[in-house]
């Protein structure tokens, strides 16, 4: 499969999952506005996809949000199946994306060094 096509599928899955977040997570204890889909990496065979999310809040809130996402994975897969026409509907594996926090730490260190 061409890399360009895989990138388009990843982008499409990211958009569909992010847009469906408010509908699927409605009424959960974690507000869907605190969750951001940062990246989707679909396997070359389109059977599995890793969905990386960033959650605004404390560590316990991040773990709770991740558990809610994993609990609702089948509903997200059904949404992807309905909205996206591809040969297979990938199994969605939700994972925390900690790159934003790491980036903030690096920026804080740089600003400390700059201040000295």
N, C-alpha and C positions, 0 to 999 in steps of 0.2 A: 504494500500500500504506500502511496506517495506520502512523503512527510507533510507536504502542504495540505493534503486532504485530512490527515490526522490532526493537524493543528486547527483546521476549520471545525472538525467534529468536536475537539476539546473546547473550543470557544463556544460552540453552539450548546454543548452540554452545560458549560458554566453558566450561560445566560438562562437556560431553561430551569436549572436547579435554583439559581438565585431568585428568579422571578416567582417560582413556586414556593419559595421559603415562607412567605407571608400566609399563603393559603394552607399549606400543610402543617405549619407550626402554630397555627391559630389556636389560642387557648392553652398552650403549654406554659409551664412556669418560667421558661426562658423566652424573653421577647425576641422575635425573629429579627428585629432591627439591630440587635447586638451581634449578629452573626454575619460575616462577610465571606463569600466564596472567593478565594484568592486564585485558585488554579485547579484545573482538572487535567489529569493525565490518563488518557485511555490507552489500553494495551493495543498492540498492533493487530491483534485478532478481534478487537472490539468486544471481548467477553467480560473484561473487568475494567473498572475506572476508579482511580484514586481521586477523591474530592477533598481538596485542602481548604480548610476554613480557619478564619481568624475570629476569635470571640473577644469582645470588649468586656473586661471585668477581671475579677480575681481568679486564681487558679482553680478553686473549687467550682466556680461558675463555668469555667471553660470545660472541666470534666463533665459537669452536668449537661451542658449544651451538647457535647460530643455524644453522650449517652442518648439524649433525645434524638439527635440526628440518626444515630445507628438504629434506634428503635423505629424510626419513620423511614428507613431506607427503602423498604418495599413500596411505600407510597410515592417516594421520589422516582423509583424505577418505573412505576406505572405512569407517572407524569411524563417521563422521558419517552416511554413507549408510545404514548398518545401524541406527543408533540414532535418527535423526531423520527423520521423515516430512515432507518439504517437496518442492515441485515440482522444484527443481534442487538438486543437491549442489554447494555453492560450491567454487571453487578456493581453497585456503588459501595465503595469503602471510604468512609469519612475519616479524615485524619486532621489533627491540629497542625496549623501552619504557624510556627514560632518565629518565622523570619522577620516579621514586623517588630516584634519585641527585641530581637537581636540587633536589628537596625537602630532602634531607639537607644539601646545600650551603647552602641558604637558612637552615635551622635552625641550622647551625654559625655562619653570619655573625650571625644574631640573638643567639645566645648570647654571641658575642664582644662585640657592642655592649652587651649587657646587663651583662657583666662589667666594662666600663670605666666 
